[in-house]
Amino acid sequence: MHWSLLALAGQTALTLPPAVPAPPQPEPIDILELPLPPVAPSNITGACSASINPHNTGCIGKESDFFQAGDFTPDGKHIALTVEYIGAPAAPNPGNIYNGLQLILVKVDGTTFANGDSWKCLSCGVPAQNARSIDPSRDYPHIARNAKQALWGHNILECSSIPLTSDLCTPELTYIYPIHWPGTKNSPREMRMHPDDIHMGWSSFTTRGQYSYFGRLEFNAVPKNGPLVPRYDLVDVNILVQPDGPAPISVEGPELRIHNEAITIGELRGFSGSGNEIIYLGSTREANNIDLFAVHIITGAIRRLTSHPEYADPIAFSHDDQWFVTMDTRGSDRQMWMSGMRHVPPLIDLVAVTAAASIRNNGARRFFQPILIDRFGDRDAYFGQQVNADGGGNGSINDPNWNGKADPAFSPDGTMIVYWQSLVTEPACGGDNPLPCPESTAQGGRTYRVMLARLSSRTPTNPVPVFAVPDMVPWAMSFGPGDTPPAMHFVSGGNYTLHGKAGGFANVTLVNDELLGIPKTVSVDYTEYSDDGRHYINGYESVTLTVPKESPWSNHLDWVSDIVQTGLVHAVKKTGPGGFHMSINALENIFVANGTLTTTIDGVVYHQPLNYA
């Protein structure tokens, strides 16, 4: 039994004001696979022969660690992709320009470009003098709303003010400029362009943790320091930290306080359709439940977008701001064993949140599928609609061996969604793993594919006006060259009480790591704890975190749990004899566990994943 996306008995999502409308009904969705360049049998020179591609416009491989689908062009007729070309003929054959990582456009309407293909390469054959010191990061391809620029990882590609879709856009007129962040050694990651085509959002890891930033692109034709090539600089940078704002959990004397109004942008995931809100992964509201939030750029008002116990991460808003699509593990039961019990305060997440965010994957295998949700998010018994729910069988649109990846995107008129998937491969299956590997049904045996979902009952809509954002976000902090991120807030060790908003209490013991000064052990004893007067928690739970010095991304948890929830739902979260012990690396996502931890909700039992699954 899976948790339904439309109705979860007794599991209320959020308490919302009367202005929020009733949830929408499911709608018809038609899905097809988009064409890609043909697959070459190997990466040896000349493997992409004329018999494989008669147009001599390149081949791609069966597997690629770098392939990524992006979003639509403003006309809604193309999507941007990063592909890895292989097997190009040797020079002087003109086909040798189709080699390595490149940015391409693919038609979505069944038509072709002048070259006779459904695809056109934007970056192939660009003269070296037009692409000096470009950054090796070429992920998350995005076409600007002006149709004349593309964000390609940490680079901007443009074509002398010619629309990128035009046949007039040739390699000789194309320029690729690196994006530079002056005055810092930090490296931006997963950059997102604001709808105004000028501002950017991104995240970055430092020795103090992960922070997110907002800044403006400024062309620098003749830089005097840093890379001495024409480039785009990130200027007027804000670090998205509220200097005088509350922490998610604070101490007031002998009591703990939880502040849901705290702005805690862990990882920036993009912007709303108009650009008036920043979309992000934030501090958990319920134990082990990783969710998406939106914060208004001016007011700092926060909306919780998802609340289903499964993991939500990549997200895209429609241009009319009425819908979003997220890649989510809901329906897979991947997270239910640790997050399925709702309305539990996020106390153990002081030490367990990294593990909770990491088990969504098994190595390179993800368990995401696209979920369509209206702009108001999960609420009451509404948890969206799985875009690819129909089908069945090997290679079908809902084959669980084909897993969603980042990022999905809406067409500008709101009638289409594009997303891409990868097929499970070794070592997540086959070899020493007892799970067999499936055979790919994609062209040439490809292990990645791009899917187009047509929302067939919809009437096209117009994008809402782009929100005029200031250079400096009112609630954030300026972050100039040479600045250091502020120290992260950690709750001090000690014995505290957290009172439920509707009654009951939790006695909490926090033990901090003596060297790092961060929480190491969280122990909680619940007595009729309730925040909503409908769900009551009793029992004991304790988690201890160990982070090896030689591997700061690795987490080992020793877990004891025996808590019971009564009221609208009867649920139990319990470890087996000897407790539960798990290790996971946040970069590798390989799950290794000993012992058991199960969550039972109204008689349905959810077990932790097997070490090989």
Number of C-alpha atoms within 10 A of each C-alpha: 8 12 19 15 17 17 14 16 14 15 20 20 20 15 9 11 7 7 6 11 9 11 18 11 9 12 12 11 20 14 19 13 16 18 18 20 21 19 24 23 18 15 16 12 14 17 18 30 19 14 9 16 16 10 13 19 24 28 28 28 24 18 16 15 9 14 23 25 30 26 26 29 26 19 13 18 17 22 26 27 26 22 26 21 27 25 25 27 22 12 9 8 11 13 23 23 21 24 21 15 20 21 24 21 26 27 23 22 11 10 13 14 15 11 12 11 17 20 24 24 21 23 21 23 18 17 15 11 11 17 20 17 17 20 17 12 16 22 25 23 27 24 26 23 18 15 20 20 22 25 25 29 23 24 25 24 23 24 23 15 13 17 17 25 21 13 12 11 18 18 16 14 15 22 22 27 26 24 25 22 19 16 12 13 10 14 13 20 19 18 25 23 24 27 23 17 18 13 22 21 27 22 23 18 14 12 9 11 12 14 22 22 23 28 26 22 21 16 15 16 12 11 14 9 9 10 16 13 19 20 25 21 19 18 21 19 23 22 25 26 21 18 11 8 14 17 21 21 18 16 16 9 8 10 15 20 16 18 14 17 15 19 24 23 26 17 23 28 26 25 25 28 25 20 25 21 24 22 28 25 20 20 24 21 22 21 23 30 29 25 24 26 23 25 22 18 22 15 12 19 13 18 17 21 22 26 24 28 26 26 29 26 23 23 24 26 27 26 25 19 18 15 19 25 28 29 26 26 26 25 19 16 21 24 25 29 24 21 23 28 26 23 23 23 20 19 27 24 20 22 21 24 18 18 23 20 19 20 23 23 20 20 20 17 24 26 25 28 27 30 23 23 24 20 17 18 23 22 22 18 18 23 25 27 20 23 25 19 15 13 12 11 9 15 17 14 19 18 16 19 21 26 21 28 23 20 23 24 28 25 24 24 18 24 19 23 26 26 26 25 23 22 25 26 19 15 17 22 17 14 12 11 14 11 14 14 17 15 15 20 14 16 15 14 14 19 20 24 22 20 21 19 19 19 18 13 11 14 9 13 13 10 16 14 13 16 16 11 16 13 15 19 22 14 19 21 18 19 20 15 13 10 10 13 16 13 9 12 12 15 18 14 18 13 15 19 20 21 20 20 12 15 14 18 20 26 17 23 16 23 18 18 14 9 6 8 13 20 20 21 23 24 21 24 19 24 18 19 26 26 18 13 15 14 23 25 29 21 19 20 21 20 23 20 23 16 15 11 8 7 9 12 14 19 20 20 21 19 26 23 22 19 21 22 24 16 13 15 18 17 23 24 25 24 20 14 10 12 18 20 19 18 20 21 21 20 10 15 21 20 23 15 17 14 15 20 24 21 26 20 22 14 10 11 16 21 16 20 19 10 13 15 18
